[in-house]
């Protein structure tokens, strides 16, 4: 082979092995490459970067630790919520997302994103655990063409009203002791049909859908962990009541005075989830336990009892975090064997240990394991997963 041909061959190899422009952009900056030994739980795939950014932002607002990264193998932007070296953990989380959330197409990607390696890479259906031939492209609106730079406008962009019949509302939630703004989620319930209309964010303009009922009765329930639920009943057709006002800019303003939990109150950590057979919390649990941490930090006299519950009383495998102190990942975990009561104790204890690790005195907390003795539903019920929970009891405020 002559020198000219050798030079051409080297040039071709260099071009083939070099990442594309988009991949290079993602390999730099804040996007860390995912190693080939990892399993990634993917909730969306996009051909357009801006749509991936919007989707990621929306997932973060829903309390998921979402990120996105360009996958040159598929020429798509992948949005994912969990990266782990444990295949079973990834599969279980993808199945849970499919069954319990709006992310019904969630799947597991094995391999590296954003880099070229010789390691095996594939997309896996968590139900069949078989490689996926086609990737479900998430449908999002095409971004508008870029506009020429215009002078900065200080006025905040107002939300657009939905296409369906709706009224503009502003749910004003604040702490009773000092009127400090506290952001909560507000459930709107159609009283006549006893069904939830939707969940809205407080302290921002929202559009409440009409219940389309004869009476127009709607119950509004503001909820955030660390505070008692606050309820306001209104008539959608003519909203009125104590503190309710009509504001030309914000629409109907409904106040919610939030009161901290008091001695004797017992609440469920509804948004704390554990890996299967594990006393290790899933990543999306961090938001709720941080709310508990905030409550304990703000109220130094508060003491709590953590009640651990399981679904059933069978003895089985128990996975714990070991010495890794990784409260939200199975990396570095260890396996053992124990009773359901031991598992419920370990789960309540790991929450206590997280609080201690963040500065809360261990003497302010007690742990009470119940195993499956206080189940909410039969262990074979479709709602049996709700038996797996940790409750917080305020024993001193």
C-alpha positions as CSV (number, residue, x, y, z in Angstrom):
1,X,0.0,0.0,0.0
2,X,1.5,3.4,-0.9
3,X,1.9,6.3,1.4
4,X,-1.0,8.2,0.0
5,X,-3.4,5.3,0.6
6,X,-2.2,4.8,4.1
7,X,-2.8,8.5,4.9
8,X,-6.3,8.3,3.5
9,X,-7.0,5.2,5.6
10,X,-5.8,6.9,8.8
11,X,-8.0,10.0,8.1
12,X,-11.1,7.8,7.6
13,X,-10.4,5.9,10.9
14,X,-10.0,9.2,12.7
15,X,-13.3,10.5,11.4
16,X,-15.2,7.3,12.2
17,X,-13.9,7.2,15.8
18,X,-14.4,10.9,16.6
19,X,-17.7,11.8,18.3
20,X,-20.0,14.1,16.3
21,X,-20.5,17.8,17.1
22,X,-23.5,17.3,19.3
23,X,-21.9,14.4,21.2
24,X,-18.7,16.5,21.9
25,X,-20.9,19.3,23.3
26,X,-22.5,16.9,25.8
27,X,-19.2,15.2,26.7
28,X,-18.0,18.5,28.0
29,X,-19.6,20.7,30.7
30,X,-21.9,19.2,33.3
31,X,-22.9,15.9,31.6
32,X,-20.8,13.0,33.0
33,X,-20.5,10.0,30.7
34,X,-22.3,6.9,31.9
35,X,-20.0,3.9,32.1
36,X,-20.7,0.7,30.2
37,X,-21.3,-1.2,33.4
38,X,-24.2,1.0,34.3
39,X,-28.0,0.6,33.8
40,X,-30.0,3.7,33.1
41,X,-33.7,4.2,33.6
42,X,-34.9,6.2,30.6
43,X,-38.3,8.0,30.6
44,X,-38.1,9.8,27.3
45,X,-36.2,10.1,24.0
46,X,-36.1,13.1,21.8
47,X,-34.7,14.1,18.4
48,X,-34.7,17.8,19.4
49,X,-32.6,19.1,22.3
50,X,-35.0,21.8,23.3
51,X,-37.8,19.3,23.8
52,X,-35.5,17.1,25.9
53,X,-34.7,20.2,28.1
54,X,-38.5,20.9,28.6
55,X,-39.2,17.3,29.4
56,X,-36.4,17.1,31.9
57,X,-37.5,20.4,33.6
58,X,-41.0,19.0,33.9
59,X,-39.8,15.8,35.5
60,X,-37.6,17.7,38.0
61,X,-40.7,19.8,38.9
62,X,-42.4,16.4,39.7
63,X,-39.6,15.7,42.1
64,X,-37.6,13.3,39.9
65,X,-33.8,13.7,39.7
66,X,-33.9,13.8,36.0
67,X,-31.1,14.5,33.5
68,X,-30.7,14.4,29.8
69,X,-27.8,13.4,27.5
70,X,-27.1,12.9,23.9
71,X,-26.9,9.2,22.8
72,X,-24.9,9.0,19.6
73,X,-25.8,5.4,19.1
74,X,-29.5,6.3,18.6
75,X,-28.9,9.9,17.6
76,X,-31.4,10.9,20.3
77,X,-31.4,12.8,23.5
78,X,-32.2,10.4,26.4
79,X,-33.9,11.7,29.6
80,X,-33.2,9.5,32.5
81,X,-34.0,9.4,36.3
82,X,-31.7,6.7,37.7
83,X,-28.2,5.3,37.0
84,X,-27.1,2.2,38.8
85,X,-24.7,-0.7,38.5
86,X,-27.5,-3.0,39.6
87,X,-29.6,-4.4,36.7
88,X,-32.4,-5.7,39.0
89,X,-32.8,-2.2,40.6
90,X,-33.0,-0.5,37.2
91,X,-35.6,-3.1,36.0
92,X,-37.7,-2.7,39.1
93,X,-37.7,1.1,38.9
94,X,-38.6,1.1,35.2
95,X,-41.5,-1.3,35.9
96,X,-42.7,0.9,38.8
97,X,-42.6,4.0,36.6
98,X,-44.6,2.2,33.9
99,X,-47.2,0.9,36.4
100,X,-47.5,3.9,38.8
101,X,-46.7,7.1,36.8
102,X,-47.3,8.8,33.5
103,X,-44.0,7.4,32.2
104,X,-45.6,4.3,30.7
105,X,-42.8,3.8,28.1
106,X,-39.9,3.8,30.7
107,X,-37.2,1.4,29.8
108,X,-33.6,0.5,30.8
109,X,-30.5,1.4,28.7
110,X,-27.4,-0.7,29.3
111,X,-24.1,0.9,28.4
112,X,-22.5,4.3,27.8
113,X,-24.2,7.5,26.8
114,X,-22.1,10.3,25.2
115,X,-19.0,8.3,24.5
116,X,-17.8,5.6,22.1
117,X,-16.7,2.3,23.7
118,X,-16.5,-1.4,22.7
119,X,-18.8,-2.4,25.5
120,X,-22.2,-3.9,24.8
121,X,-24.9,-1.3,24.7
122,X,-28.7,-1.9,24.3
123,X,-32.1,-0.7,25.2
124,X,-34.1,-3.3,27.3
125,X,-37.8,-3.6,27.8
126,X,-38.2,-4.0,31.7
127,X,-41.3,-6.3,31.3
128,X,-39.8,-8.8,28.9
129,X,-36.2,-8.0,29.7
130,X,-35.5,-8.4,26.0
131,X,-33.6,-5.9,23.8
132,X,-35.8,-3.3,22.1
133,X,-35.6,-3.0,18.4
134,X,-37.5,0.3,18.2
135,X,-37.3,3.2,20.6
136,X,-40.5,5.0,21.5
137,X,-39.9,8.7,20.5
138,X,-41.6,10.9,23.0
139,X,-44.0,13.3,21.2
140,X,-43.4,16.9,22.1
141,X,-44.2,20.1,20.3
142,X,-41.6,21.3,17.8
143,X,-39.8,24.3,19.1
144,X,-40.5,27.7,17.5
145,X,-37.8,29.1,15.2
146,X,-35.3,31.3,17.0
147,X,-36.2,35.0,17.1
148,X,-33.9,37.9,16.7
149,X,-32.6,39.3,20.0
150,X,-35.1,41.8,21.5
151,X,-34.8,44.3,24.4
152,X,-35.2,42.5,27.8
153,X,-38.7,42.6,29.1
154,X,-39.1,42.6,32.9
155,X,-42.7,41.5,32.9
156,X,-43.1,37.9,33.9
157,X,-44.6,35.6,31.2
158,X,-48.1,34.6,32.2
159,X,-49.4,31.1,31.8
160,X,-51.7,30.4,28.9
161,X,-55.2,29.2,29.8
162,X,-56.0,25.6,28.8
163,X,-58.3,24.9,25.9
164,X,-60.9,23.3,28.2
165,X,-63.3,25.4,30.3
166,X,-61.3,26.7,33.2
167,X,-60.9,29.7,35.6
168,X,-57.8,31.5,36.8
169,X,-56.9,30.8,40.4
170,X,-54.1,31.6,42.8
171,X,-53.7,29.3,45.8
172,X,-51.9,31.3,48.4
173,X,-50.3,29.0,51.0
174,X,-48.3,30.3,53.9
175,X,-47.1,29.3,57.4
176,X,-49.5,30.3,60.2
177,X,-46.8,31.3,62.7
178,X,-45.0,34.0,60.6
179,X,-46.9,34.2,57.3
180,X,-43.9,32.8,55.4
181,X,-44.7,31.6,52.0
182,X,-44.7,27.7,51.8
183,X,-45.1,26.1,48.5
184,X,-47.6,23.2,48.5
185,X,-49.6,21.0,46.1
186,X,-53.3,21.6,46.0
187,X,-55.7,18.7,45.1
188,X,-59.0,19.8,43.5
189,X,-61.8,17.3,44.1
190,X,-65.2,17.2,42.4
191,X,-67.5,16.8,45.3
192,X,-70.5,15.5,43.3
193,X,-68.5,12.8,41.5
194,X,-66.0,12.2,44.4
195,X,-63.1,12.3,41.9
196,X,-59.9,14.3,41.8
197,X,-60.0,16.9,39.0
198,X,-56.2,17.7,39.1
199,X,-53.3,18.7,41.3
200,X,-52.0,22.3,41.1
201,X,-49.1,24.2,42.5
202,X,-49.7,26.9,45.1
203,X,-48.3,30.5,45.0
204,X,-48.5,30.7,41.2
205,X,-51.3,31.4,38.7
206,X,-53.1,28.2,37.6
207,X,-56.2,27.4,35.7
208,X,-58.7,25.2,37.6
209,X,-60.8,23.0,35.3
210,X,-64.6,23.1,35.7
211,X,-66.1,20.1,37.6
212,X,-69.0,20.4,35.1
213,X,-71.4,19.4,37.8
214,X,-74.8,20.8,38.7
215,X,-73.8,22.0,42.2
216,X,-70.3,23.2,41.1
217,X,-68.9,22.1,44.5
218,X,-65.1,21.7,44.7
219,X,-63.0,20.8,47.7
220,X,-59.4,22.2,47.6
221,X,-56.8,20.4,49.8
222,X,-53.3,21.9,50.3
223,X,-50.7,19.3,51.3
224,X,-47.0,19.4,52.0
225,X,-45.2,17.1,54.4
226,X,-44.5,18.7,57.8
227,X,-47.8,20.5,57.9
228,X,-51.4,19.5,58.6
229,X,-53.6,19.3,55.5
230,X,-55.6,22.5,54.9
231,X,-59.0,22.3,53.3
232,X,-61.2,24.9,51.6
233,X,-64.6,24.2,50.1
234,X,-65.8,26.5,47.3
235,X,-68.5,26.7,44.7
236,X,-66.7,26.8,41.3
237,X,-69.5,28.9,39.7
238,X,-69.4,31.6,42.5
239,X,-66.2,31.2,44.6
240,X,-66.6,32.9,48.0
241,X,-65.6,32.3,51.6
242,X,-63.3,33.5,54.4
243,X,-60.3,35.2,52.9
244,X,-61.2,34.4,49.3
245,X,-60.8,37.5,47.0
246,X,-61.1,38.2,43.3
247,X,-58.0,39.8,41.9
248,X,-58.0,41.2,38.3
249,X,-54.5,39.8,37.7
250,X,-54.4,36.6,39.6
251,X,-58.1,35.6,39.3
252,X,-59.7,33.9,42.4
253,X,-57.2,34.1,45.3
254,X,-57.8,31.2,47.8
255,X,-55.7,31.4,51.0
256,X,-54.4,28.3,52.8
257,X,-53.0,28.8,56.3
258,X,-50.6,25.9,57.0
259,X,-50.1,24.7,60.6
260,X,-47.1,22.6,61.6
261,X,-47.7,19.1,62.8
262,X,-48.4,18.9,66.5
263,X,-48.0,16.3,69.2
264,X,-50.1,13.3,68.5
265,X,-50.3,13.8,64.8
266,X,-49.3,10.8,62.6
267,X,-48.6,11.2,58.9
268,X,-47.4,8.9,56.2
269,X,-44.2,9.5,54.2
270,X,-46.2,8.9,51.0
271,X,-43.4,9.9,48.6
272,X,-40.6,7.8,50.3
273,X,-40.0,4.6,48.3
274,X,-37.6,1.7,48.9
275,X,-35.9,-0.6,46.6
276,X,-37.3,-4.2,46.6
277,X,-36.3,-6.1,49.8
278,X,-34.1,-3.1,50.8
279,X,-33.7,-0.6,53.5
280,X,-32.4,1.8,50.9
281,X,-34.5,4.7,49.6
282,X,-35.0,5.3,45.9
283,X,-33.6,8.6,44.6
284,X,-37.0,10.3,44.3
285,X,-37.5,9.9,48.0
286,X,-35.0,12.6,48.9
287,X,-37.4,15.5,48.4
288,X,-39.8,14.2,51.1
289,X,-37.2,13.2,53.7
290,X,-35.6,16.7,53.2
291,X,-39.0,18.2,54.1
292,X,-38.9,16.1,57.3
293,X,-35.3,17.3,57.9
294,X,-36.5,20.9,57.4
295,X,-39.3,20.4,59.9
296,X,-36.9,18.9,62.5
297,X,-34.4,21.7,61.9
298,X,-36.9,24.5,62.3
299,X,-38.4,23.0,65.4
300,X,-35.5,21.9,67.7
301,X,-37.9,20.8,70.5
302,X,-39.8,18.4,68.1
303,X,-39.4,14.7,68.8
304,X,-40.7,12.0,66.5
305,X,-41.3,8.3,66.3
306,X,-40.8,6.5,63.0
307,X,-43.2,3.6,62.4
308,X,-42.0,1.0,59.9
309,X,-44.5,-1.2,58.0
310,X,-44.2,-4.0,55.4
311,X,-46.6,-6.0,53.2
312,X,-47.0,-9.3,55.0
313,X,-44.8,-11.1,57.6
314,X,-42.7,-13.4,55.5
315,X,-39.0,-13.8,56.3
316,X,-36.7,-13.0,53.4
317,X,-33.8,-11.1,51.9
318,X,-32.9,-7.8,53.4
319,X,-30.6,-5.4,51.5
320,X,-28.9,-2.6,53.5
321,X,-26.6,0.2,52.6
322,X,-23.7,-1.2,54.6
323,X,-20.8,1.2,55.2
324,X,-21.3,3.1,51.9
325,X,-23.7,5.7,53.6
326,X,-25.4,6.0,50.2
327,X,-29.0,6.4,51.3
328,X,-30.4,6.6,47.8
329,X,-28.5,3.9,45.8
330,X,-27.8,0.2,46.0
331,X,-24.2,0.8,45.2
332,X,-22.0,-0.6,48.0
333,X,-25.0,-2.3,49.7
334,X,-25.0,-5.7,51.4
335,X,-27.4,-8.6,51.6
336,X,-28.7,-10.4,54.6
337,X,-31.7,-12.4,55.8
338,X,-34.4,-11.4,58.3
339,X,-38.0,-11.1,59.3
340,X,-40.5,-8.6,57.9
341,X,-40.3,-6.9,61.3
342,X,-36.5,-6.6,60.9
343,X,-37.0,-5.1,57.4
344,X,-39.6,-2.6,58.7
345,X,-37.1,-1.6,61.5
346,X,-34.3,-1.2,59.0
347,X,-36.3,1.0,56.7
348,X,-37.4,3.3,59.6
349,X,-33.9,3.3,60.9
350,X,-32.3,4.4,57.6
351,X,-34.6,7.5,57.6
352,X,-33.5,8.3,61.1
353,X,-29.8,7.8,60.1
354,X,-30.3,10.2,57.2
355,X,-31.6,12.8,59.6
356,X,-28.7,12.2,62.0
357,X,-26.2,12.4,59.1
358,X,-27.7,15.9,58.4
359,X,-27.3,17.2,61.9
360,X,-30.4,16.0,63.8
361,X,-29.8,14.7,67.4
362,X,-30.5,10.9,67.5
363,X,-32.1,11.4,70.9
364,X,-35.0,13.3,69.2
365,X,-36.1,10.2,67.3
366,X,-37.5,6.7,68.1
367,X,-38.0,3.7,65.8
368,X,-41.0,1.4,66.1
369,X,-41.1,-1.7,63.7
370,X,-44.4,-3.3,63.0
371,X,-43.7,-5.7,60.1
372,X,-47.0,-6.5,58.5
373,X,-49.1,-6.3,61.7
374,X,-50.8,-3.0,60.8
375,X,-51.5,-3.5,57.1
376,X,-53.9,-1.1,55.5
377,X,-55.0,-3.6,52.9
378,X,-54.9,-7.4,52.4
379,X,-51.4,-8.4,51.2
380,X,-53.0,-9.8,47.9
381,X,-55.0,-6.6,47.3
382,X,-54.3,-4.4,44.3
383,X,-53.5,-1.7,46.8
384,X,-51.1,-3.9,48.8
385,X,-48.1,-1.7,47.9
386,X,-49.5,1.0,50.2
387,X,-48.8,-1.4,53.1
388,X,-45.1,-0.7,52.6
389,X,-44.7,2.7,54.4
390,X,-43.0,4.7,57.1
391,X,-45.2,6.8,59.3
392,X,-44.0,9.8,61.4
393,X,-45.6,10.4,64.8
394,X,-45.0,13.7,66.6
395,X,-44.4,12.7,70.2
396,X,-43.2,16.2,71.4
397,X,-43.5,19.6,69.9
